[in-house]
Amino acid sequence: MTSIHRITELIPSFYVELIKLWDEAGISNPARSDSFEVISNSLSHGGVILTAYRDNSLLGSAWLTHDFRRVYIHHMAVLPRVQNTGIGALILKEALSIAGDLGYQAKLEVHTDNQSARHLYAKYGFTELNGYLTMIKRDILTSGW
């Protein structure tokens, strides 16, 4: 049976496990700067990491933050060998439960070519934000502004 847990404090051994999951799920990106310190800081400011475990094995996760209006669902990942088995839905339901308890909207980003994730999100009421394009400046520390 798969169980969902809420992580509000990061420890080094779990961080290693989380990064391994993200690597195996294909969502790692060094440009994101998802360091231990960054994640710990977000958790100390109301963030949470949702995890899905079965038989002591980490199968999926999502990292949630908020800005007091919206819960942002980051880095939703499920191991490829257990994708499309309902684990993503369990994690997403828990994320939506947290957003609902806070009275906030929920927002996420998904790659346009990730059809299975897009289908899951649509099933739970997410719609495209028409007219908007996501933009980011990752190199602010090195290039200035």
N, C-alpha and C positions, 0 to 999 in steps of 0.2 A: 504494500500500500504506500502511496506517495503522500508525504506530509509536507506542508508549507510552514516555513518559519520566518519570523521577522528578526533581522539582525540590526541592532542599533549601536553596536560597538564593534569596531574592527580589531581583530587580533592577527598577528603576522601569519600564523599557520592557515587561517581561513582566507586571508588575502591571497596567498599562494594558490590555494584551491580554487578561488574565484577566477584568478587570472588564467589558470589552466582551463577552466570551463570556457571562458571567453575565447581562448586560443582554439580549443577544439570545436567550438561552435562557429568559428570564423568571424568573430566580431571584434577581435583585438585590433588596435590601431595605435601605435606609439605616439602619433600626432595628438591624440586626445589627452595625453598627460594624466592618465588615470593612476596616479601614484597612491601609495598607502596613505600619505599625508592628505592628499586631496579628498580621497574617499572618507577618511576618518573625520576630516573637517566638516564634510557635508552631513555625516551622521550626527555629529555633535550639534548641528543646527537644524535638526528635525528630519533629516533624511533617514531612509531605511533601505536595507537590502532584503528582498524577499528571496527565499531559497526553496527549492523543491528537492527533497531527499527521498530515496527509497533504499532500504537496507544499508544505511550509512553511506550511500553514494550520492554526491551532488549531481543532480541531473539538469537543473535549470535555475535561473535567477533573473531578477530585475532590480535595478537600482532606482529608488524613488527619491525625488527632492520636491520642494514646493516653494512658492513665492507668496504664499498666503492668499492666492487666488486660484492657482492650478497646481495639481500634482503632476510632475513631469516623470514619465516612465522612460528611463534610460537603460540601455544595454540589456534589453530582454533577450535571453539566450536559453536555448534548450540543446542538449547534446544531440548531434545528428542521428545517432542510433535510436533515440527515443522521441524524435520529433513526430508530430501527428498522432500522438497517443493520449492527448488530453492534458499533458503537463503544462504547456503554455497557457491553456485555458484556466487551469487552477491558479497559476501565478497571476494572470490578468484579473481574475475574479477577486483575488486578495488585494491587488492594487486598486481596483475600483471600489472595494469595500473601504479601504483607507481613505480614498478621495471622498466617498460618500459620507463617512463619519466626520470628516473635516468640513464638509459642505463645499468642497472645491470641485472645479472641473478637472478633467484628466486630459493630458496632452502627451503625444509621443511622436517620434519620427520613425519612418521605416523606409528601407531602400525600395525604390520603385520596382525593382525586379524580384522582390521577395513576395511572391504571390501567396504562399501559404500563410505568412504572417499577416499580409494585408487582408486575406479572407477572415482570419481569426479576429482581427481588430474590427472589421466591418460587422461581423457577427455580434459583437458586443457594443455596437452603436457608434463606433468611431467613423467619422466622415472626413474626406479631404477638405483642407482649408483652401478653398478656391481663391485664386487671385494672389496667393502668397508663395514666395520662394524662400527656402531656408538659405541663409548666408552666414558665413562664419569667418573670423579673422583669428587664425591660430598662432600666428607668429608675432603677436603684439610685443612680446618681451624682446625679441631680436630685431624687429624692423622699426619699432617705434610706432607712433601714430601722428 
